[in-house]
């Protein structure tokens, strides 16, 4: 863990992540409400995990799916209630985008229903050519994404 602000620590160590807290938050989100604990654990195991911690407790989380050179997708970003509105999401995103293994990624992507202003601060913008993108959704995913 690295101290990034007084008493706030940043970590990318999977063993530091509080999977029960992560699942609890994601399960109650608009994007992850159909996930099981085992699915969230598998997803977390197969991505790079990031967290902010205060007094040893996790207060924020995000994960990144990437090839570590050309492409990265930012997922499951959240700050727990009580810490929201205090700049922790910005602190988390900044540390992720400047993480040594990720700071030279050619293309970052994410999907958000309500946090566009946050991500614009970091250079994210609407997709320039959405007609080039395609997706294939499972029946379960259609419930979430349509």
N, C-alpha and C positions, 0 to 999 in steps of 0.2 A: 504494500500500500504506500502511496505517495501523498503527503499532505499538500493539498492544492489551495486551501484557504484555512484560516485558523480553525482547528478542530474538525475539518472536513477532509476526508481521505478518498482518493480515487484508486480503484483497483480493476485489473483485468484478469485476476486470478479466479478461475471458476470456483475454486474451493471457498472463496470469500462470499460467494453469492448466496443469499437466503432464498432458496427455491420455493419455500412455502409462502413467503411474502410476495415473491414475484408472481407465483401462480394466483394467489389471492387477488392481487391487483389486476392482472391480465384477465382473469375469469370474470371480473366485474366491468371490463372495458367493452366498448362497442366493437372492437376488432377481435377480441379473443374469447368471447363468451361461450363458444362451443367447445373449447379445448378441455381435455382432461389433464390431470396433473402429470401423468406419464407422457402425454404428447408435449406438454410444455417442457418437461425435463429433457426429452429427446431433442427438441428444437434448441434448447439452450446448450446441450452437449455438442451440437453440431455447428455452433456459431461462436464468435468471439463475444464474450460477455463483459460488460462494464458496469461498475457501480460506484455510487458515492456513499460514504459512510460517516456517521456522526456518533461519537462515543461507542464505536463498535457495532452500531446498528445500521442496516442498509436504509438509505433514504431515497435513492434514485437508481434507475436501472435502464439499460438499453443493450441491445445485442446487434451484431453486424454479421451479415452473410457476405463472404467475399472470396475472391481469388488472390487478393493482396497486391494486385498490380493494376488491373484494368477496371474492375467493377466492385462496388460495395453497395449493399442494401441495408439501410438502417431500420431496425424493427423494435417493437415493444418498448418504446421510450416512455418513461413515466417518472414522476416525483411523487412521493407519498403525501397525503394530506397532512397539513401542519408544516410542511416545508415548501409547499407550492407558493409561487409569487415572490420568492426571495432570491431569484437568480440561479437556482441550482440546475435547472434544465440547461441554461446557457453554459454554465460551468461544465456540466457533463458533456454536452455536444462539442464544446471547444476542445476538451481533453480527448474525446474520441477522434475528431478530425485531425488532431495533431499527434495522435498515437504513432510511435515510430513505424510500426508495420503498415500503417494506413495513410500516412500523410501525403503520399505521392499517388494515390488512386486517381485514375483518369476520370471515372464517372461514378458519382454517388446517386442513389435513388432512395426514395421513401414514399410512403403514402400517408396522408393525414386528412382527417375530416375537419379539424378545427385549429391546427397550430401552424398554418402557413406563415404567419408573421414571425414566429420564432425562427423558422428555418430560413426565411428570406435574409435574416441577419447574417447567416453563414454562407450566403451565395446560392442557395437553392432557389429554383424558379420553376414555373410551370413547364411541362415538357414541350419543346419546340415543335416536334413532329409526332403528335400522338397517333396519327394514322399509321405510323411505322410499328407501333407496339401492338403486340397480341397477347392474349392470355387464354388459358384453359382452366376452367373452374370445375372442381368436383361438385356434386349436388350439395354437400354441406357448405362449401365455400360460397355458393351462389346466395345462400341465405345472408351471409355477412356482407358480401361485396356488391350485391345488386340492389 
